[in-house]
Amino acid sequence: MIKGLSGGNGVIVDSGNTSLPYVSPNANNPLQGMVRVNGSDLQVFDGGNWIQLATSYASVRLDPNTESLLSWCDAQRTMAFRRTEMAAKNPALMKALEAVKRAEDNFELLAKFVEHDKVE
C-alpha cells in the first residue's frame, strides 16, 4: 500500500488519499492492527471490528511544459531519422546533411568565442 504520492519537477499528482483509520495501540490484543484482504477490500482489525480501509486512486501526469518538451523532442528525433534515412538513399541529400552538420559545428564553435561579448 502506498501511503502517499508526491509529484516532482515536471510531474503532477492529482487526487490521492493518505487518510487511514486510527487503531490505538493495545499490547494485550495481538490481533489489533492486523490487516487482511476480504474479497477486493483491504481491512484493518481495530480490536473489535474489521474496518474497511479507504481506497483512492491518484492520477500521475506530466505538467504541460514537460509534455510540450517531449513532443518537441519526438518531432526533432523523427525529423533526424527521416533526414538520415533519405540521405542514405540520395548522395545529394547526404552532402547537404553533412553541410548542415558542419554549419552547426561552426556555429557552436563561434558561439563559444562570442558568448561573453556584449550584443548591441
N, C-alpha and C positions, 0 to 999 in steps of 0.2 A: 504494500500500500504506500502510495506517495503521500507524504504529509503536507507538502507544499510545493508549488511550482512557481518559479520566478523567471521573468524574461531577462534578456541581457541586451547588449548592443545589437540592434537590428532585429531583435525578436520580441514579439508582443504576446503576452498570455492573457486571454480573456476568460472570464468566469473562474471556475475552480472553487473549491470549498475546503477549508482546513479545519472546520469545527468537528470535534469528536465528543462523544458523551463522556461526562466525568464519572469515573469509578474511583471511589475513595479507597485508600489502602486499607487492607484488613489481613494481617498476618494469620488470623485464626481461620480464615476461609481460603484455602489454597486454590479454589476454582475461580475466585473472584478476579476478574480481569482477563479470563480466558477468552480467546476469540475462536469462533467457528464459522464455517460456511454452511448455510442452510439453504439448499437449492441454489439460487444465484445471489442470495443475500449474505452479507458479512455481518455477524452479530458478535456482541461482547456480553459476558455474564457480569452483572453488577453485584452479585451476591445473593440475589433473589430472583431476578428475571433476566432473560436474554433480551438485549436492546439492539435494535437494528442500527447499524452504522449508516450514516447519511452517505449517499452516493452522489457524485458530481462528476462532471466532465469539463476539462479545460480545453480550450481551443488555443493551439500554438501556431503562430503565423509570423511571417516576416513583415517588418514595417515597410511602408510604401517606398522609401528611399532604397532600401536593400533590394526589394523586388525590382525596382527600376534599374538598379545597377546590374543585377543578374540578367535582366532582359537585354541590356546593352552588351554585356559580356557575351551572351549567347549569340547575338547578332554579329558581333565582331568575329567570334570564332567561326561562325557559319560562313561569313564573307572570306576569311582567311583560307578555310578549307576549299571553298569554291574557287578562289583565285589560284591556289596551288594546284588543284585538280585541272583547271583549264590551262594553266601554264605548262603543265606536264605534257599536254597534248598539242601545244602550239608554241613553236620556237619564238615567234614574235612576242607573244604574251610573256614567255619566260624572260626575255630580255627586258621587257617593260617592268616586270615584277622585280627583277634584280636592280633596275634603276630606282624603283621606289624604295627598296631596302637601302641602297647606297644613300639616297637623299635623306631618309630617316636617320641613318647613322651620322651623316654630315650635320644634320640639324641638331642632334643631341650633342655632338662634339662642339659645335659653335655655341650652343646654349650654355655650355659649361664656361666658356670664355666670357660671355657677356652677362651672365646671370647676376653679377654684382654691380654692373653698370646701371646708372640711372637712365630710365627711358623718359624722354621729354615730349 
